[in-house]
Amino acid sequence: MKDNFGYNKIYLTKNKKPFFPIMGEMHYARVSNYKWREELLKMKNCGIDIVSTYVFWIFHEQIEGEYDFSGDLNIREFIKIADEVGLKVWLRLGPFVHSELRNGGFPDWLINKCDSIRTEDETYIFEVKKYLSRVYEEVKGLFNKDNGPIIGIQVENELGHVGGGDKESSEKHMKHLLEIIKEIGFDVPYYTATGWGGAIVADCIPVMGGYCDVPWERSGEKLPPNSNYVITKERDDHMIGLGNEIGSMETYKYSDFPFLTAELGGGLCPTYRRRPVVHGADIAAVTLSKMASGCNLLGYYMFHGGVNPKGINYPLNETIATGSWCDLPEFDYDFNAPIGSYGNINESFNELKLLFMFIKDFGEQLCSMESDMDIIVDENGGEFESKYCQADNLEDIRCSIRHNCESGFLFVNNYVKGYDLSSHKNVNVSDLKLIKKIKDNYFIDVKMLESINTFPSFDINNGDYFFYPINLKVGDISIKNATATPLCILKDENGFEDNVVLYGDNPKLNIEYGEKTKRIILTKEEALKSNKITLDRDYLIIANGNIVVDNNKVYLYSDNNDEIKIYPEDNNLVLNNLESNNKETTVVVNISQQTESVGNVNYLSSKDVKIIDYTLELNYNFNMSITNALDNIYLNVLYDGDVMKTIINGDIVNDNFNNGNECTIGLKGYGYPRKITLRIYGLDEDNDKYFDKKLEYKDGIACELKNIEVICNYKKLIYENK
């Protein structure tokens, strides 16, 4: 039975109920097809509801008239697998996609054939119709109306912000594209368009973005504090919007649409010019700030990294030489995403999972809760941002309350990537300026007022980001207030909410208890290791690793044998014996050869430098009794230098722009090779690049392999419901 999707000015709906989905981007063409199911399951079990993906003209029709929808380009199979694992699909159809690709995703032949692109040029429109008709043949029958998973389509990408004609002609073009898409047969509940930076949305729903840094910036200097860490009514990311003033780029009214995102940065793609480092908190604090600001769809670009396919006649990556803004790797598209190119789990995965678990259980309530924050009302009644909502104000408390006049959540963000913020001791909630505004403008339930007035004081330290409950009802208890963050609800076999899980270090709790519902308190460290699963009832599993449920089988992806803890504690869940002899599978890496030469990486701004080739010999000792449980073997490579290319059997299979962190290489997809060459390109100390993490230079150059760590990761069946 198909679901009915809709929306109003505040939130999306599913079967007429408020719907707060989480969307993560994974590109089928950048991930080997044999891994699609496994990787989509990882996303689903992290909390993703919708997988979004661009559809890539430059991949599917590299040569005019020769379409390829096979292998890793088999979009139909990808969508069907997403449906099998329980994910909805959002196609970012283009035809322009950007995605750090050559010509923004257009094949060269199209550029050469058309007088202009992304306009009403007759040749361009003809080719667009032909291409989209071919794509439709691949995806028809998979739409929501057919009981399929496709519920959304994004039309174009950043038209009017990057490329296109003037506002009037771009508006006409967007409407025409939407008309073409519908006439061909694409039929979905939601049609969206990127809404940042003055982009044209026409008759589509705007979706927003928000990145924790700006690697596309041409400066080699540290950038000012990022506005995406501000709790604000402003939805636009003005660092995507090239620095325009607040409100100057709007082409639609915010109040006409719900606050939805499609491009919260799940990570960052280093450019040849700028090499930011991404930490889990960088991503999670942006997410929390958007939740605090009223966002009702969290969409991430990227959630899963990947590798570009090899071009037939030319490289497919974005470069300055081909007219783009930046130089990007030819192959590497890891993006420092929550799930890396090779399926490796990064720290942002677990940080985001904390927020996703909350939204799964409380999102329906949160959708309808208005967000109140510090604003100033001018003499004409117009609202504008106060100093508390400015990115460079690192002193005042950044906070909001999302509430429905009966209950709510207090959000606080005191984290900004690359900057220290003032700490605040013994904060009293009732003294916050926004509390007076709420009391003056709403008829607040007396119990919620009591919860606010009796809220215990707490400290806000530099780097903190959190939210606390106010008069929150779960099962038969009421959490009046608490200096602990809600994580999830556990339901028993009959669907009763018999446990509520919160986390915090030494929290203060004010709870009115009933007869059945219990509370579970975790530390932040325990919460980061938590996984909620549903079998005969809900369980919370705490483990060092990633839990995935697939067809009533529960798997643990892990590189160790640490103990597992299960909640509720009085459970009858019996897990398989986890004592495995995985230590018997070992890999010895020897550097058998080291050769030096001189050359460059062939970008416009590159120059001849020292190059060192490190030839690695890998000797595997597989324990055949557990080989099937071996998920992957990763090499975590730490080096000083500009770029590192990975060469296997004479082919360059990946290229890493160094940011000072380890570069991860998964070996399974390459058949566990016995020999690998790591080619490191040196970097002169007087370079003009920006690095978050400084490199080590010897005699004025950085060019050295520093360390290789081998990680054997296992997929262990810990439970099967037979």
C-alpha positions in Angstrom: 0.0 0.0 0.0 1.5 3.3 -1.1 2.1 6.2 1.4 0.5 9.5 0.8 3.0 12.4 1.0 2.2 16.1 1.2 3.4 19.3 2.8 2.2 22.6 4.4 4.1 25.8 5.2 5.7 24.2 8.2 6.5 20.6 7.6 6.1 17.6 5.3 3.3 15.0 5.9 3.1 11.3 5.5 -0.3 9.8 5.6 -1.6 13.1 6.9 0.8 13.1 9.9 3.8 15.4 10.4 6.8 13.8 8.8 10.4 14.7 9.8 12.6 12.7 7.4 16.4 12.4 7.3 17.9 12.2 3.8 21.5 11.2 2.9 23.2 11.4 -0.5 25.0 8.4 -1.9 25.9 8.3 -5.6 25.4 4.9 -7.2 27.9 5.7 -9.9 30.7 6.4 -7.4 30.2 3.2 -5.3 30.8 -0.4 -6.6 27.4 -2.0 -7.3 28.3 -5.1 -5.3 28.4 -2.9 -2.2 25.1 -1.0 -2.8 22.9 -3.1 -0.5 25.4 -3.3 2.3 26.1 0.5 2.2 22.4 1.4 2.0 21.8 -0.8 5.0 24.5 1.1 6.9 22.7 4.4 6.0 19.3 3.1 7.0 20.5 1.8 10.3 22.1 5.1 11.1 18.7 6.7 10.7 18.5 7.7 7.0 14.9 7.5 5.6 15.6 8.8 2.1 18.7 8.2 -0.1 19.2 11.0 -2.5 21.4 10.9 -5.6 22.3 13.0 -8.6 21.7 11.5 -12.0 24.8 12.1 -14.1 24.6 12.9 -17.8 28.4 12.9 -18.1 28.5 9.3 -16.8 25.6 7.9 -18.7 26.3 9.5 -22.2 30.0 10.2 -22.4 29.8 9.7 -26.1 26.8 11.2 -27.9 24.1 8.6 -28.5 25.9 5.9 -26.6 24.0 5.4 -23.3 25.4 3.3 -20.4 23.2 2.2 -17.6 25.1 -1.0 -16.8 27.2 -2.0 -13.8 27.8 0.8 -11.4 25.6 3.0 -13.7 22.5 0.8 -13.3 20.3 3.3 -11.6 17.3 1.1 -11.8 18.9 -1.6 -9.8 20.2 0.9 -7.2 16.7 2.2 -6.7 15.2 -1.3 -6.4 17.8 -2.2 -3.8 17.0 1.0 -1.9 13.4 -0.1 -1.9 14.3 -3.6 -0.7 16.1 -2.3 2.4 13.3 0.2 3.2 14.6 3.5 1.9 12.7 6.1 -0.1 14.6 7.8 -3.0 15.0 11.4 -4.1 16.3 11.9 -7.6 18.4 15.0 -8.2 17.7 14.9 -11.8 19.5 17.9 -13.1 20.3 18.0 -16.0 23.0 20.3 -14.5 24.3 18.8 -11.2 27.7 20.3 -10.5 28.9 17.6 -8.0 32.5 18.6 -8.5 32.4 17.2 -12.1 33.7 18.4 -15.4 31.3 20.9 -17.0 29.1 20.5 -13.9 28.1 17.1 -15.1 27.5 17.9 -18.8 29.4 15.8 -21.4 31.8 17.7 -23.6 29.9 16.9 -26.8 26.8 18.7 -25.4 28.8 21.8 -24.5 30.3 21.9 -28.0 26.9 21.3 -29.7 24.8 24.0 -27.9 25.1 27.8 -28.3 24.2 28.0 -24.7 23.3 25.6 -21.9 20.9 25.9 -19.0 18.7 28.2 -21.1 15.9 28.0 -23.6 18.4 27.3 -26.4 16.6 25.1 -28.9 19.4 22.6 -29.3 19.9 22.4 -25.5 16.2 21.8 -24.9 16.0 19.1 -27.6 19.0 17.2 -26.0 17.6 17.6 -22.5 14.3 16.1 -23.6 16.0 13.2 -25.3 18.3 12.5 -22.3 15.6 12.8 -19.6 13.3 10.5 -21.7 16.1 7.9 -21.7 16.5 8.2 -17.9 12.8 7.8 -17.5 12.9 4.5 -19.3 15.3 3.3 -16.6 13.2 4.5 -13.6 9.6 4.1 -14.7 7.4 2.0 -12.5 9.4 2.9 -9.4 7.6 6.0 -8.4 5.5 6.3 -5.2 2.3 6.2 -7.3 3.5 2.7 -8.4 4.2 1.6 -4.8 7.8 2.4 -5.6 10.3 4.3 -3.5 10.8 7.5 -5.6 9.1 10.3 -3.7 11.0 13.4 -4.8 12.8 15.0 -7.8 15.1 18.0 -7.7 14.9 20.1 -10.8 18.2 21.6 -12.0 20.8 22.8 -9.4 21.7 26.3 -8.3 20.2 27.9 -11.4 20.4 31.7 -11.0 23.0 31.3 -8.3 25.7 29.6 -10.5 24.9 29.8 -14.2 21.8 30.4 -16.3 20.4 33.7 -17.6 18.9 36.6 -15.8 16.1 36.2 -13.2 13.3 36.4 -15.7 14.8 34.0 -18.3 15.9 31.5 -15.5 12.4 31.5 -14.1 11.0 30.7 -17.5 13.6 28.0 -18.0 12.9 26.3 -14.6 9.2 26.2 -15.3 9.8 24.7 -18.7 12.1 22.1 -17.2 9.5 21.1 -14.7 6.9 20.9 -17.5 9.2 18.7 -19.5 9.9 16.4 -16.6 6.2 15.9 -15.9 5.3 15.5 -19.6 7.9 12.7 -20.0 6.2 10.8 -17.1 8.1 11.6 -13.9 5.4 11.8 -11.3 6.3 12.3 -7.6 4.8 14.0 -4.5 7.7 16.5 -4.2 9.5 18.6 -6.7 12.3 20.7 -5.2 14.9 23.2 -6.3 18.0 24.5 -4.5 17.0 27.7 -2.8 20.3 29.2 -1.7 22.3 32.1 -3.1 19.5 33.7 -5.1 18.7 30.5 -7.0 15.4 30.3 -8.9 12.9 27.8 -7.5 9.9 28.7 -9.8 7.1 26.2 -9.0 9.2 23.9 -6.8 9.8 23.6 -3.1 13.1 25.3 -2.0 15.7 23.2 -0.2 18.6 24.7 1.5 22.3 23.9 2.3 24.8 24.5 5.0 28.5 23.5 5.1 30.9 23.8 8.1 33.6 25.3 5.9 34.2 26.7 2.4 36.8 24.6 0.5 35.7 26.3 -2.8 36.9 29.7 -1.4 39.9 31.0 -3.3 41.6 32.5 -0.3 44.5 30.8 1.3 43.7 32.3 4.7 41.6 31.2 7.7 38.0 32.2 7.1 35.7 34.1 9.5 33.3 32.2 11.8 30.8 30.2 9.8 27.2 31.4 9.9 25.8 27.8 9.8 26.6 27.6 13.6 24.1 30.4 14.3 20.6 29.7 15.5 18.6 32.0 13.3 15.5 32.5 11.2 17.8 33.1 8.2 17.8 29.9 6.1 20.4 30.7 3.5 24.0 29.7 3.7 25.7 32.9 2.7 29.0 31.2 2.3 27.5 29.2 -0.5 25.8 32.5 -1.5 29.2 34.1 -2.0 29.0 36.5 0.8 25.8 38.4 0.0 23.9 40.1 2.8 21.1 38.5 4.8 17.9 38.6 2.8 19.4 40.0 -0.3 19.2 36.8 -2.3 15.7 35.6 -1.6 13.7 34.8 -4.7 10.7 33.4 -2.7 9.1 33.9 0.7 10.4 31.7 3.5 7.0 31.8 5.1 5.4 30.0 2.1 7.5 26.9 2.5 8.7 24.5 5.3 12.4 24.8 6.2 13.9 21.8 4.3 17.6 21.0 3.5 19.2 18.9 0.9 22.8 19.9 1.3 23.9 20.1 4.9 27.5 19.1 4.5 28.0 15.6 5.7 31.6 16.4 5.2 33.8 18.5 2.9 35.6 17.8 -0.3 39.1 19.2 -0.2 40.1 21.3 -3.2 43.7 21.7 -4.5 43.6 25.2 -2.9 42.0 24.5 0.5 42.4 21.4 2.8 40.0 21.5 5.7 39.8 18.8 8.3 36.4 17.5 9.3 35.6 16.4 12.8 32.3 14.8 13.9 31.4 17.8 16.0 31.8 20.1 13.0 29.0 18.4 11.3 26.8 17.6 14.3 26.8 21.2 15.6 25.6 22.5 12.3 22.8 20.0 12.3 21.8 20.9 15.8 21.8 24.6 14.9 19.5 23.9 11.9 17.1 21.8 14.2 17.1 24.7 16.6 16.3 27.1 13.8 13.2 25.2 12.8 14.5 22.9 10.1 12.1 20.0 9.4 14.1 17.9 6.9 17.7 17.1 7.4 19.3 16.4 4.1 23.1 15.6 3.7 25.5 16.0 0.9 27.4 13.7 1.1 26.4 11.0 3.5 28.5 8.3 1.7 31.7 9.0 -0.2 32.8 7.4 -3.4 35.2 7.2 -6.3 34.7 8.8 -9.7 34.6 6.4 -12.7 37.4 6.6 -15.2 36.5 8.8 -18.3 36.5 7.3 -21.8 38.1 10.3 -23.5 39.0 12.7 -20.7 39.0 12.9 -16.9 35.5 13.5 -15.4 36.5 15.7 -12.4 36.1 19.5 -12.1 39.2 21.5 -12.9 40.0 25.2 -13.4 41.5 24.3 -16.8 38.0 23.2 -18.0 36.3 26.4 -16.8 35.4 25.4 -13.2 36.0 27.3 -10.0 38.3 24.7 -8.4 40.6 21.8 -9.0 39.3 18.5 -7.5 40.8 15.0 -7.5 40.3 13.0 -10.6 39.0 10.0 -8.7 38.6 10.6 -5.0 35.2 11.7 -3.8 35.4 10.5 -0.2 34.1 13.9 1.0 35.1 13.1 4.6 31.5 11.8 4.7 30.0 9.9 7.7 30.6 6.8 5.5 33.8 6.9 3.6 34.5 5.9 0.0 35.2 2.3 1.0 32.4 1.9 3.5 34.6 2.9 6.5 32.7 4.6 9.3 33.9 8.1 10.3 33.2 9.9 13.7 30.5 12.1 12.2 28.4 8.9 11.6 28.0 8.3 15.4 27.6 12.0 16.2 24.8 12.3 13.7 23.2 9.1 14.8 22.5 10.6 18.2 20.4 13.3 16.6 18.8 10.9 14.1 17.7 8.5 16.9 16.0 11.4 18.6 14.2 12.5 15.5 13.0 9.0 14.8 11.0 9.0 18.0 10.3 12.6 18.6 10.3 14.1 15.1 6.5 14.1 14.7 6.3 16.3 17.8 9.2 18.5 16.8 7.8 19.2 13.3 4.9 21.2 14.7 6.9 23.0 17.3 7.7 26.6 16.5 11.3 27.8 17.0 11.7 30.9 19.1 15.0 32.7 19.4 16.4 36.2 20.2 15.2 38.7 17.6 14.5 42.4 17.6 11.3 44.0 16.3 11.8 47.3 14.7 9.4 50.3 15.0 7.5 49.2 11.9 6.9 45.7 13.3 9.5 44.1 11.1 11.8 41.5 12.5 15.5 41.4 12.0 18.4 39.5 13.6 19.8 40.7 16.9 23.5 40.7 17.7 22.9 37.2 19.3 22.4 35.9 15.8 25.6 37.1 14.1 28.3 34.7 13.2 31.1 36.8 14.6 29.5 37.1 18.0 31.4 34.5 20.0 30.4 35.8 23.4 26.6 35.5 23.8 24.6 32.4 24.3 23.2 30.9 21.1 19.9 29.3 21.9 16.3 28.7 21.0 13.2 26.8 22.3 11.1 24.8 19.9 7.7 24.3 21.6 4.0 23.8 21.2 3.0 25.8 24.3 2.7 22.6 26.3 6.2 21.0 25.9 9.4 21.7 24.1 13.1 21.5 23.8 15.8 24.1 24.7 18.6 24.1 22.1 22.1 25.5 22.8 25.0 25.7 20.4 28.4 26.9 21.7 30.5 25.3 19.0 32.0 26.9 15.9 34.6 25.1 13.8 38.0 26.7 14.2 37.0 29.2 16.9 36.7 29.3 20.7 33.4 30.6 22.2 32.8 32.1 25.6 31.8 29.8 28.4 28.8 30.5 30.6 28.5 29.3 34.2 25.3 28.6 36.2 22.9 29.5 33.4 19.4 30.0 34.6 16.8 29.2 31.8 14.2 31.6 33.2 16.7 34.5 32.8 17.2 33.9 29.1 15.8 36.8 27.0 13.9 34.5 24.7 11.9 33.2 27.7 10.4 36.7 28.2 9.4 36.8 24.5 7.7 33.4 24.8 5.8 34.3 27.9 4.7 37.6 26.4 3.6 36.2 23.0 2.1 32.8 23.8 -0.5 31.2 26.1 1.9 28.8 27.7 0.5 25.8 29.6 1.0 26.2 33.3 3.0 22.9 33.6 5.4 24.1 30.9 5.8 27.4 32.7 6.5 25.5 35.9 9.1 23.3 34.1 10.8 26.5 32.8 10.8 28.3 36.1 12.2 25.3 38.0 14.8 24.3 35.4 18.1 23.6 37.1 21.1 25.8 36.3 23.8 24.4 34.1 27.1 25.4 32.5 27.7 26.0 28.8 31.3 25.4 28.0 33.3 26.2 24.8 32.5 23.4 22.3 29.2 22.4 23.8 26.1 21.7 21.7 23.0 20.1 23.2 19.3 20.2 23.7 17.3 19.6 26.9 13.6 18.6 27.3 10.9 20.8 28.9 7.7 19.1 30.2 8.2 16.1 27.9 5.7 13.2 28.2 6.9 9.7 27.4 4.8 6.6 28.3 3.3 7.3 31.7 6.1 9.6 32.9 6.7 13.3 32.5 10.2 14.8 32.3 9.6 18.2 33.8 13.1 19.3 33.0 16.5 17.7 32.8 20.1 18.6 32.0 20.3 15.5 29.8 19.5 15.0 26.1 16.7 12.6 24.9 18.1 9.9 22.7 15.2 7.5 22.0 12.2 5.6 23.2 12.1 1.8 23.7 8.7 0.2 23.2 7.7 -3.3 24.4 6.0 -6.1 22.5 2.7 -4.3 22.7 4.0 -0.9 21.5 4.0 0.6 25.0 6.8 3.2 25.7 8.3 1.3 28.6 11.8 3.0 28.5 13.0 6.5 27.6 16.8 6.9 27.1 18.7 10.1 27.8 22.3 10.9 27.9 24.5 13.4 29.8 27.3 13.5 32.3 26.1 13.9 35.9 22.7 15.2 34.8 20.0 16.8 37.0 16.6 15.2 36.5 13.1 16.3 37.5 10.8 13.5 36.5 7.2 12.6 37.5 7.2 8.8 37.4 4.3 6.6 36.5 3.9 2.9 37.1 5.5 1.3 33.9 7.9 3.6 32.0 11.5 3.7 33.2 14.3 6.0 32.3 17.8 4.9 31.2 20.6 7.4 31.6 23.8 7.0 29.5 27.0 9.0 29.3 27.7 10.8 26.0 30.4 8.1 25.3 27.9 5.3 25.8 25.3 7.1 23.7 27.8 7.4 20.8 28.1 3.6 20.8 24.3 3.1 20.9 22.2 1.4 18.3 18.4 1.0 18.5 17.0 -2.1 16.9 13.5 -3.6 16.7 12.9 -7.3 16.9 10.1 -8.7 19.1 10.5 -5.3 20.9 12.9 -2.4 20.9 16.4 -2.9 22.2 19.3 -0.6 22.7 22.7 -2.2 21.9 25.9 -0.5 23.1 29.0 -1.7 21.2 32.2 -0.6 19.7 31.1 -0.9 16.1 28.2 -0.4 13.8 25.0 -2.5 14.1 23.1 -3.4 11.0 19.8 -5.2 10.8 19.0 -7.1 7.6 16.0 -9.5 7.3 15.8 -10.4 11.0 19.6 -10.8 11.2 21.6 -8.5 13.3 25.2 -7.9 12.3 28.0 -6.0 14.1 30.7 -4.4 12.0 33.8 -4.1 14.2 37.5 -4.5 14.4 37.5 -5.8 18.0 35.7 -8.1 20.4 34.6 -5.6 23.1 31.6 -6.5 25.2 28.1 -5.6 24.2 25.5 -4.2 26.6 21.8 -4.4 25.9 18.9 -2.4 27.3 16.4 -2.9 28.8 18.6 -4.8 31.2 15.8 -7.4 32.0 15.8 -8.6 28.4 15.7 -12.1 27.0 17.8 -11.4 23.9 20.5 -14.1 23.5 23.4 -13.1 21.2 25.8 -15.3 19.4 29.2 -15.9 21.0 31.3 -13.0 20.0 34.7 -14.6 20.8 36.2 -14.8 17.3 39.8 -15.4 16.4 39.9 -12.4 14.0 43.4 -11.6 15.3 44.6 -14.6 13.2 43.8 -12.7 10.1 46.8 -10.4 9.7 48.5 -8.3 7.1 52.2 -7.5 7.0 53.1 -4.5 4.9 56.7 -4.1 3.7 58.1 -1.2 1.8 60.0 -3.1 -0.8 61.1 -0.2 -2.9 61.4 3.6 -2.8 62.2 5.6 -5.9 62.4 9.4 -6.5 61.6 11.5 -9.5 60.5 15.0 -10.5 57.1 15.9 -11.9 53.7 17.6 -11.1 50.1 16.6 -10.6 49.0 18.5 -13.8 46.7 21.2 -12.3 47.2 24.8 -13.5 48.6 26.0 -10.2 50.9 23.0 -9.7 54.6 22.9 -10.5 57.4 20.4 -10.7 58.2 18.9 -7.3 59.9 15.9 -5.9 57.9 12.6 -6.2 58.5 9.5 -4.2 57.0 6.2 -5.1 56.6 3.8 -2.2 56.1 0.2 -3.3 54.2 -1.8 -0.7 54.2 -5.6 -0.5 51.3 -7.0 1.4 51.4 -10.5 2.9 48.0 -11.7 4.1 47.5 -14.5 6.6 43.8 -15.3 6.2 42.1 -17.7 8.6 39.9 -19.5 6.2 37.3 -20.4 8.8 36.4 -16.8 9.2 37.2 -15.4 5.8 33.5 -15.0 5.0 33.1 -12.7 8.0 35.9 -10.4 6.9 34.2 -7.2 5.8 37.3 -5.3 4.6 40.9 -4.6 5.3 41.7 -0.9 5.5 45.1 0.8 5.1 45.1 4.1 7.0 48.0 6.0 5.4 49.5 9.1 7.0 51.9 11.1 4.9 53.3 14.6 4.4 53.0 15.9 0.9 50.6 17.5 -1.5 48.8 14.6 -3.2 49.0 10.8 -3.0 48.0 8.6 -5.8 47.2 4.9 -5.2 48.4 2.6 -8.1 47.4 -1.0 -8.4 48.4 -3.2 -11.4 49.7 -0.1 -13.1 46.4 1.8 -12.8 45.8 4.9 -10.7 42.7 3.9 -8.7 42.5 6.9 -6.3 44.1 10.2 -5.6 44.1 12.0 -2.3 44.5 15.7 -1.7 46.3 15.7 1.7 44.7 17.5 4.6 47.1 16.2 7.2 44.7 13.4 8.3 45.0 9.7 7.5 43.9 8.6 4.1 41.9 5.4 4.1 42.2 2.8 1.3 39.8 -0.2 1.3 41.5 -3.3 -0.2 38.5 -5.6 -0.7 37.3 -4.0 -3.9 40.7 -4.4 -5.4 40.9 -8.1 -4.6 43.3 -7.7 -1.7 46.3 -6.9 -3.9 49.7 -8.1 -3.1 51.4 -5.0 -4.3 50.4 -1.3 -4.1 52.4 1.8 -5.1 51.8 5.0 -3.2 53.0 8.0 -5.2 53.5 11.0 -3.0 53.9 14.5 -4.7 55.9 16.9 -2.6 54.8 20.3 -1.4 57.1 23.3 -1.1 56.9 25.1 2.3 56.2 28.4 0.6 52.9 27.2 -0.9 49.8 29.4 -0.9 47.4 26.6 0.1 45.3 26.6 3.3 45.6 23.7 5.7 43.7 23.2 8.9 46.4 20.8 10.1 49.9 21.9 9.4 52.3 19.5 7.6 55.9 18.8 8.5 58.6 20.1 6.1 62.1 18.9 5.8 64.6 21.1 3.9 61.6 23.2 2.7 59.6 20.3 1.3 56.9 17.9 2.6 57.2 14.5 0.9 57.3 11.5 3.1 55.3 8.4 4.0 54.9 8.6 7.8 52.8 5.6 8.9 50.5 2.8 7.7 48.0 1.3 10.0 46.2 -1.9 9.0 42.6 -2.4 10.2 40.8 -5.7 9.7 37.1 -5.1 9.9 34.6 -7.9 10.5 30.9 -8.4 9.8 29.8 -10.6 12.7 26.3 -12.2 12.9 25.3 -11.6 16.5 21.6 -12.5 16.3 19.2 -14.3 14.0 15.5 -14.4 14.6 14.7 -17.9 13.2 
